[in-house]
Amino acid sequence: MEGSCYFTIENGEIIPASGRAENPDLTIDTPFEVWMDIITGKAEGAQTLMEGKYKVAGDTNLLLNISQYFGQTAV
């Protein structure tokens, strides 16, 4: 997967899109494979972050609560 993508969460539903969000509340900078490993449970989000495999900026509270939408532990 190449390029940027983003998702919005509205009424508990995840809506994916390609490109960059205009005014994101949270930015996660990661290779696609790393993100997929995290949301599918193959990798532990907090550990992966501490290892420097991805970076975050913005409202980190959203990141801490993202698992309620994906059903996995993102961080």
N, C-alpha and C positions, 0 to 999 in steps of 0.2 A: 504494500500500500504506500503510495507516495502522495505528497502534498498535505495540506491541512484539512482537518475536519473538526466538527464541533457538534455538540448536542445541547438541546434545551430540555428542561424538565417542566412540564405543564400538567397540572392536575394529576401528578404521580406517573405520568407517561413520559418516556424518553423519546425525543424526536431528533434523529441524526440528520446532519447536513454536511456537505462538502464546503471547503473554503474556511474563512475565519469569521468568528462572531464579531459584530460591530463594537459592542461594549460588554465584554465578558465579565462576569462576577468572579470567575475562577479560570485560570489558565494552567493546563497541564502540558508540559513539553516532554514528550516521550516518543520513542520509536513505537510503531504500531504493534510490533510483536510483544514488547514489554507490557503495554496496556492490555492487550488481549490475555496475556498470562495472568495479569492481576484480576481482571473481571471474570475470568473463568476459574479462578481459584488455583491455578498452577503455581502462582507466585504470591507471596505475602506483601501487600502494598507498603506497609511501614518499613519493612526490611529492605525492600527494593528502593524506596526513597532514601533510606540511610546509606545504601550502597552507591547512591548517586546515579541510578539508572534512569531517573526522571526528575524534573523540577516542577515546582508549583509556584504560582504567584496569585495574589488576590485573596478572596475570602476562603481561608483554609477550613473554616467551619463547614462549608459545603463539602469539602473533600472528606472530612471526618464522618459526615452523614450520608455519603454517596452510596454506601452499601445497601441502604434501604431501597434504592431504586434498582440496583444491579443484582441484589440477592447474594452478594459476595462481600468479603471484607476488602475494601479498596485500600484502606490504611489502618 
